[in-house]
Structure formats: C-alpha cells, structure tokens
Amino acid sequence: MAGYYHSSFTRYWMLEEEDDDIFHLADDDEAEVATYNHLVQCESSQRRRRSNAPPKEIRPRNTPEDDGHKKIWTDYFADHPVFNDRQFRQRFRMRKHMVLRIVDAVEAHNPLYFKRKHDCCGKEGLSALQKCVASLCILAYGLPADAIDEYVRIGASTARESLQHFCRAIIEVYGPYYLRAPNEADVERLLAEGEERGFPGMLGSIDCMHWEWRMCPTAWQGMFTGRGKHPSMILEAVASRDLWIWHAYFGMPGSNNDINMLQRSPVFSSYLRGQSTPVEFEVNGHTYNMGYYLADGIYPEWPAFVKSIRHPMEQKTQRFSQQHESARKDIERAFGVLRARFAVVRGPAYGWKIAQIKDIMMCCIILHNMIVEDEDVHASNTNFNDIGDIPPVYADNLDRAEFVAR
C-alpha cells in the first residue's frame, strides 16, 4: 500500500513539474514574440523617417482662426472689398462676375469634389472658392503648386489635384459652347468682317504654336524635340479678328510641322462629313460655297487656304501681300494674348501626363474665349490695369442664353 502511494505521489510530482516547464516555455515564447514585434516596429519607424530625426509634425493650414475662404471673400468678393475691380482683373485675368459664375458652375458640375465638406471632427474643409482661386492663380501666374498655400491655405498636392479637377470641369461644362464650330450667325458675321477687310469668304487665320514640355520623359525627347532645344507640343488654332479661337487641336509632338499637324487635325472633319455650316460668297461674279483661312507659305495649295505671294513685284501683288500679312496677324495676336493672359502657357509645362497638359491648354483657351465674349473689344488689353469698371457686354445669342440657363 505504501508502494502504491509512493508511486502515485511520484507520478503527481512529475506531472506538476511537466506543467511548470510548459508554462515557463509559453512565457518565454510570448516574451520572444513581444521582443520581435518591438524590434520590427522600431525598424519600420526608422525606415519611414530615414534618419534619427524626430517625426515630422503636420499642422493644418486652413484653421478656423485663419480661414482661407473668409480671407478671399473679404479681400475680393465682399460688399466693400479690400481690393478694387481693377486689381481683381489684374490678378485673376477676368472680372468678378465671371469668377463667381465659374465657381458656381464648377461646384454644381462636380459637387463630390468641390462642395465644402466636414471631417469626422466637424471641421470644415476647403471650399469651392478656395480650389478655384488656387487653380486660377496657377493658370494666371504660372506659379508652382506650393507657392499659393500662404494665402489660399491649400496644400501643394491639393492644389495640383484641384487644378486637374478644375480644368476638367471647365472643359465639360463650357467646352461644348466655347469650343464650338461657327454656326450660321457666326459664319455670317465672319464673312462680313472678311469682306470689310478685303477678303470675302475669309473665316479666320490658321497657324501653329509650340508649348515647351520641360518634364518630357527621356525616351520621348527625340520625338518631341523639333526646331527648339527642348521638347514641345504643338497647338493648331484658328482665330478671328476679335481674338476668338474657333478651332484648337493640341498634343502633337514638337518634331512635326504645320503640314503634319494639318494631316492629323480635325479642322475639316465637319466639312468632309457634310455637317459644316453652309458658306456662300461672291468674288468677281463667281459664287463660291466654301470659305477659306489665311495661312502662311508652308500650307498646301488647297482652295481652303489663301497664302501670301512670296516675291511680289507688281503694285497689285504688293498690296495683296501687305493686306494678307496684316489680316493674318489675327492668329498671332490670339497666341500673344493667350500667353500674356495665362503665364502657365507662356512658360514650360511641368506635367508628366500628356492628358493633363492638354486639359490645361484647352481650359486656358475656353477661359480666353469667355473673356473675349465678356469684354468684347477690350479683351485684347493684357496690361490688366485699366478696364476693371467696364459693364459686362453679352452677345444677343439665344443659343448661348439657353446653354447658360441649363
């Protein structure tokens, strides 16, 4: 009996020792796992910082005490603003009612991005006015995205994102009207202007402009480098005497010339499809049903182009060449005003994606046409100093009224 108790006690003691060993092993495993996790966290935090410097402190820019929306509204849009209308046009390249119209249209078109929201703490975010003003400042002055945060209170990455959404909204809202082909009323007016200047049947002047692309990928630089030292993209445009740009085709590599652009351009697509506006004019007793553009010497010998005489010898040919060169300056003036009004087009393009650069160019052209319509004969003033108090001028166009009403 004593042997039985002794064996039972021995077995119980051995089981207790085995449980203690397992318990201590479990404690050791948990300690090793905790130590390993701590080392991984330390290593990952050092990898994120890439140095032994303290972590970066992020401070919000648009605080309630220094709200960018209130500052912009007080300075420019209040009943008694700090800056007058002349200063407003000088800085925004357009008049006040146009900016308010654009802000409302952009916010209504894309409320998911431009509508002011609140975060989880109830703090107000950026308003549509802040995002539109930041985009207009970048377009007007060609500023980098991180140069406007001191006043607008918007970060650099948000400013770049706002510019992309702003350009896309402008194209989608106003592009169908301000990038349209001439309708019957427009053709009638253009023909009357051409006949007044001695060119019956003229619909405008056509030419190309290069925009330097500084951030062109190295593999593409040979294709995009043409006559200049840097890569560029080409804009083909048609403009009339009032500087309205009726046709814009952008994105071809800079190694092309005007003829290559013409072969890819949709400038005559509507005419080939039979959808163009009918044109009819008479010269020397002959009736013609196709208008033409004034062009330089590189364009082909097509009936759609009227070019200057290369070496005029007679008085008649000299007179024609002089009038032709004078009228063809419309497109050069349009390019000059576009560059003077929007410095982002005057300087090199720093974007990486062709689609985003194209949106910026088309947005500038649409805004340019909107300013031409709003300011009429004063749109060519690029001093931005002395026409802030001119009342708005609107054309009597039912199509435009119906379009804006939508």
C-alpha positions in Angstrom: 0.0 0.0 0.0 2.9 2.3 0.8 4.4 1.5 -2.5 1.2 2.5 -4.2 1.1 5.9 -2.5 4.7 6.4 -3.3 4.2 5.7 -7.0 1.1 7.9 -7.1 2.9 10.8 -5.4 5.9 10.4 -7.8 3.6 10.4 -10.8 1.8 13.5 -9.5 5.1 15.3 -8.8 6.3 14.5 -12.3 3.1 15.9 -13.9 3.4 19.1 -11.9 7.0 19.5 -13.0 6.0 19.0 -16.6 3.2 21.6 -16.4 5.6 24.1 -14.9 8.0 23.5 -17.7 5.3 24.0 -20.3 4.1 27.2 -18.5 7.6 28.6 -18.5 8.1 27.7 -22.1 4.9 29.6 -23.0 6.1 32.6 -21.1 9.4 32.5 -22.9 7.6 32.3 -26.3 5.4 35.3 -25.6 8.4 37.3 -24.5 10.3 36.5 -27.6 7.3 37.4 -29.8 6.9 40.7 -28.0 10.5 41.5 -28.4 10.4 40.6 -32.1 7.4 42.9 -32.7 9.0 45.7 -30.8 12.2 45.4 -33.0 10.1 45.3 -36.2 8.2 48.5 -35.2 11.4 50.3 -34.4 12.9 49.3 -37.7 9.9 50.3 -39.7 9.6 53.7 -38.0 13.3 54.4 -38.7 12.8 53.3 -42.3 9.9 55.8 -42.6 12.0 58.6 -41.1 15.2 57.5 -42.9 17.1 59.3 -40.2 17.2 59.7 -36.4 15.4 63.0 -36.7 12.1 63.4 -34.8 9.0 62.6 -36.8 7.5 65.4 -38.9 4.8 67.5 -37.3 1.9 68.2 -39.7 0.0 71.3 -38.9 -3.3 72.2 -40.6 -3.3 75.2 -42.9 -6.9 76.0 -43.1 -7.8 76.7 -39.5 -10.9 78.4 -38.2 -8.7 81.3 -37.0 -7.1 81.7 -40.4 -9.7 80.5 -42.9 -8.6 80.9 -46.5 -12.2 81.1 -47.7 -13.1 84.1 -45.4 -9.9 85.8 -46.4 -10.5 85.5 -50.1 -14.1 86.6 -49.8 -13.2 89.6 -47.6 -10.4 90.8 -49.9 -12.3 90.4 -53.3 -16.0 89.5 -53.1 -17.4 91.3 -50.1 -19.7 94.3 -50.4 -16.8 96.6 -49.6 -13.7 94.5 -50.7 -10.1 95.4 -49.8 -9.1 95.3 -53.5 -11.0 97.1 -56.2 -12.2 95.8 -59.6 -9.0 96.9 -61.4 -6.8 94.9 -59.1 -9.2 92.0 -59.3 -8.9 91.8 -63.1 -5.1 92.3 -62.9 -4.8 89.2 -60.6 -7.5 86.9 -62.0 -7.3 88.0 -65.7 -11.1 88.3 -65.7 -13.8 90.3 -64.0 -15.5 89.4 -60.7 -18.9 88.2 -62.0 -17.1 85.7 -64.3 -15.2 84.1 -61.4 -18.4 83.8 -59.4 -20.1 82.3 -62.4 -17.3 79.8 -62.9 -17.2 78.8 -59.2 -21.0 78.1 -59.2 -20.8 76.1 -62.4 -17.8 74.0 -61.4 -19.3 73.2 -57.9 -22.7 72.2 -59.5 -20.9 70.1 -62.1 -18.7 68.2 -59.6 -20.1 68.6 -56.1 -18.4 65.4 -54.9 -15.0 67.2 -55.1 -15.7 71.0 -55.0 -18.5 71.1 -52.4 -17.3 72.0 -48.9 -17.4 69.1 -46.5 -16.8 68.4 -42.9 -14.4 65.8 -41.5 -15.1 63.4 -38.6 -14.3 66.1 -36.1 -16.8 68.5 -37.6 -14.1 70.8 -39.0 -14.9 72.5 -42.4 -12.7 71.6 -45.3 -11.7 73.6 -48.4 -14.4 75.4 -50.2 -15.0 75.6 -54.0 -13.9 79.2 -54.0 -10.5 78.3 -52.5 -9.9 75.5 -55.0 -11.0 77.6 -58.0 -8.9 80.6 -56.8 -5.9 78.3 -56.4 -6.4 77.0 -59.9 -6.8 80.4 -61.4 -3.7 81.7 -59.7 -1.6 78.8 -61.1 -3.0 79.4 -64.6 -2.6 83.2 -64.5 0.8 83.4 -63.0 2.3 80.0 -63.8 3.0 79.5 -60.1 4.2 76.2 -58.7 1.6 74.4 -56.5 3.3 75.1 -53.2 3.5 78.9 -53.8 -0.1 79.7 -53.0 -0.6 78.0 -49.7 0.3 81.1 -47.7 -2.7 83.0 -48.9 -5.3 80.4 -50.1 -4.4 78.0 -47.3 -4.3 74.9 -49.5 -1.5 72.3 -49.7 0.6 71.7 -52.8 -0.8 68.2 -53.5 -4.3 69.5 -53.1 -3.6 72.5 -55.3 -2.4 70.2 -58.1 -5.4 68.0 -57.7 -7.7 71.0 -57.7 -6.2 72.2 -60.9 -6.9 68.9 -62.6 -10.5 68.8 -61.5 -10.9 72.5 -62.3 -9.7 72.1 -65.9 -11.7 69.0 -66.5 -14.9 70.7 -65.2 -14.3 73.8 -67.3 -13.9 71.6 -70.4 -17.0 69.5 -69.7 -19.3 72.5 -68.7 -18.2 75.2 -71.1 -16.4 73.3 -73.9 -19.5 72.5 -76.0 -20.2 76.2 -76.4 -16.8 78.0 -76.2 -15.0 75.4 -78.4 -17.8 75.0 -80.9 -17.6 75.4 -84.7 -19.1 78.5 -86.1 -22.8 78.4 -86.5 -24.9 80.3 -89.1 -24.8 83.6 -87.2 -21.1 83.2 -86.6 -20.4 82.5 -90.2 -22.4 85.4 -91.4 -20.5 87.7 -89.0 -17.1 86.3 -90.0 -17.9 86.7 -93.7 -19.0 90.3 -93.2 -15.8 91.0 -91.3 -13.7 89.4 -94.0 -15.4 91.3 -96.8 -14.9 94.6 -94.9 -11.2 93.9 -94.7 -11.0 93.0 -98.4 -11.1 89.2 -98.1 -14.7 88.0 -98.9 -15.1 84.4 -97.8 -12.5 84.5 -95.0 -13.4 82.6 -91.9 -10.2 83.3 -89.9 -6.5 82.7 -89.8 -4.7 79.4 -89.1 -1.3 78.7 -87.6 0.5 76.6 -85.0 2.2 77.4 -81.7 4.7 75.3 -79.7 4.5 74.8 -75.9 7.7 73.6 -74.3 7.4 70.4 -72.3 10.1 70.5 -69.6 9.2 67.2 -67.9 9.1 65.2 -71.1 10.4 61.6 -70.5 13.9 60.9 -71.8 12.7 58.1 -74.1 10.3 60.6 -75.8 12.5 63.6 -76.1 13.7 62.8 -79.6 10.1 62.6 -80.8 9.0 65.8 -79.1 12.1 67.9 -79.9 11.8 69.9 -83.1 13.1 73.3 -84.0 13.9 74.3 -80.4 16.3 72.9 -77.9 13.7 71.5 -75.6 10.8 69.1 -76.2 7.5 70.7 -77.0 3.9 70.1 -78.0 2.0 71.8 -80.8 -1.2 73.8 -80.8 -3.1 74.3 -84.1 -5.7 77.1 -83.9 -8.0 79.2 -86.0 -8.7 82.7 -84.7 -10.8 85.7 -86.0 -10.2 89.4 -85.6 -11.9 89.6 -82.2 -9.3 87.0 -81.0 -12.0 84.3 -80.6 -10.3 80.9 -81.1 -12.7 78.8 -83.2 -10.6 75.7 -83.6 -8.0 74.2 -81.3 -6.1 70.9 -81.8 -3.3 70.2 -79.3 -0.9 67.4 -78.3 1.2 66.6 -81.4 4.9 66.1 -80.8 7.1 69.1 -81.5 9.1 67.4 -84.2 6.1 67.8 -86.6 5.5 70.8 -88.7 2.3 72.6 -89.8 1.6 70.1 -92.6 1.9 67.1 -90.3 -0.5 68.8 -87.9 -2.9 69.5 -90.8 -3.0 65.9 -91.8 -4.0 64.8 -88.2 -6.1 67.8 -87.4 -10.0 67.7 -87.4 -10.3 71.2 -88.8 -12.0 70.0 -92.0 -13.7 66.9 -90.5 -17.2 68.5 -90.3 -16.9 69.7 -93.9 -15.9 66.2 -95.1 -18.9 64.7 -93.3 -21.2 67.3 -94.8 -22.1 68.7 -91.4 -20.4 72.1 -91.7 -22.3 75.4 -91.8 -23.1 76.4 -95.3 -21.0 79.2 -96.7 -21.8 81.3 -99.8 -20.0 84.4 -101.1 -19.3 86.0 -104.4 -16.0 87.3 -105.9 -15.7 88.8 -109.4 -19.0 87.5 -110.4 -18.3 83.9 -109.3 -20.2 82.3 -106.4 -18.3 80.0 -104.0 -19.7 77.6 -101.4 -16.6 77.0 -99.3 -14.8 79.5 -97.0 -11.1 79.7 -96.5 -8.4 80.5 -93.9 -5.4 82.8 -94.3 -2.3 80.8 -93.9 1.5 81.1 -94.3 3.6 79.6 -97.1 4.1 76.1 -95.6 0.4 75.1 -96.0 -0.5 73.2 -99.2 -2.1 74.7 -102.3 -5.7 74.0 -101.3 -8.8 76.1 -102.0 -9.3 76.3 -98.3 -6.1 78.3 -97.8 -5.2 81.7 -99.1 -1.5 82.4 -98.8 0.6 85.4 -99.4 2.7 86.0 -102.6 6.3 85.1 -101.9 8.1 87.7 -104.0 5.6 90.4 -105.0 6.9 92.5 -107.9 3.9 94.5 -109.1 2.0 97.1 -107.1 -1.1 94.9 -107.1 0.7 91.9 -105.7 2.5 94.0 -103.2 -0.8 95.5 -102.0 -2.3 92.0 -101.7 0.7 90.7 -99.7 0.5 93.7 -97.4 -3.2 93.2 -96.7 -2.8 89.5 -96.3 0.0 89.8 -93.7 -1.9 92.4 -91.8 -5.1 90.2 -91.6 -3.2 87.1 -90.8 -1.8 88.7 -87.7 -5.1 87.8 -86.0 -3.9 84.3 -85.1 -0.5 85.7 -83.9 -2.3 88.3 -81.7 -4.5 85.5 -80.3 -1.4 83.4 -79.4 0.2 86.5 -77.9 -2.9 87.4 -75.8 -3.3 83.8 -74.7 0.3 83.7 -73.5 0.1 87.1 -71.8 -3.1 86.3 -70.0 -2.1 82.8 -68.8 1.6 82.6 -67.8 1.3 78.8 -67.4 1.2 78.6 -71.3 4.0 81.1 -71.7 6.4 79.1 -69.6 7.3 75.4 -69.9 4.9 72.7 -69.0 6.0 70.7 -66.0 3.4 68.0 -66.0 4.2 64.3 -66.7 1.0 63.2 -68.4 0.0 64.5 -71.8 -3.7 64.3 -71.0 -3.3 66.6 -68.0 -1.2 69.1 -70.0 -3.8 69.0 -72.8 -6.6 69.8 -70.3 -4.7 72.8 -69.1 -4.2 74.1 -72.6 -7.9 73.6 -73.5 -9.0 75.2 -70.2 -7.0 78.3 -71.0 -8.5 78.5 -74.4 -12.0 78.2 -73.1 -11.3 80.9 -70.4 -9.8 83.1 -73.1 -12.9 82.8 -75.3 -15.1 83.6 -72.2 -13.1 86.7 -71.6 -13.3 87.7 -75.2 -17.1 87.4 -75.1 -17.4 89.2 -71.8 -15.0 92.2 -72.5 -15.7 92.4 -76.3 -13.3 95.0 -77.9 -11.3 95.4 -74.6 -10.3 91.7 -74.4 -7.0 92.4 -76.2 -5.9 94.6 -73.3 -3.3 92.5 -71.5 -2.0 95.2 -69.2 -4.7 94.1 -66.7 -4.8 97.6 -65.3 -7.4 99.9 -66.8 -10.7 98.2 -67.6 -12.0 97.0 -64.3 -15.1 99.2 -64.3 -16.5 98.3 -67.7 -20.0 96.9 -67.5 -20.5 93.4 -68.8 -21.3 93.0 -72.5 -23.3 90.0 -73.7 -24.0 89.0 -77.3 -27.6 88.6 -78.3 -27.5 84.9 -78.9 -30.4 82.7 -78.0 -28.3 79.6 -78.2 -25.9 81.0 -75.6 -28.8 82.0 -73.3 -30.3 78.6 -73.5 -27.0 76.9 -72.8 -26.2 79.1 -69.8 -29.7 78.5 -68.4 -29.0 74.8 -68.3 
